[in-house]
Amino acid sequence: MQSPFQIAVFLLAVCGIWCVWTYGLKKFCLDSFRENLFELRFELFKLGASEEVPFGSDTYRSLETLLNGLLRFAHRLTAASYFAALIQNARAARTKDHVDFSKQLTLKISRMPLDSQKKLCDILKKVNSAVILYMVFSSLPLLFLCLCGVLYLRLKNIRTSVKDDLCSAVEEEAYTQELRYPEYAVA
């Protein structure tokens, strides 16, 4: 049985972690995410200024709208809202007048010169990575799940590595014994 003092200390620690997370780290993650998006928007602007992607093109305007929307509503982006949007998008895809923004954007990018396509795809990959990282680091349960997954994969990799090392050591020993005693070699 736990004493009331231990329970109080545990609850105080949980509240402290929650406060540090909510009022410190989570805001830092949001600021870092927005800073990353500003850098990506500036990369897009440089492409427009160099006329690799003209400012008036649909491709430029679509990407700029995407980045501006992410900057404006970044504080509302959570794992729960993301999954809710995926479910809603899957339902909407069944209607005949559904428009898939990602397919439209991909089509617009495919109409650009090859060098510009690579640069725009690189910007989009960075946007996707930034969104995923922000969602993971702004949600304690999702962060915990991801850390457990990384730990599991790391341990699995270590086990596989040890098993491979053991197998190669056994094979090497068998080979040296086979060379030492050729009469016992399996034909």
Order of alpha helices (4+ residues) and beta strands (2+ residues): alpha-alpha-alpha-alpha-alpha-alpha-alpha
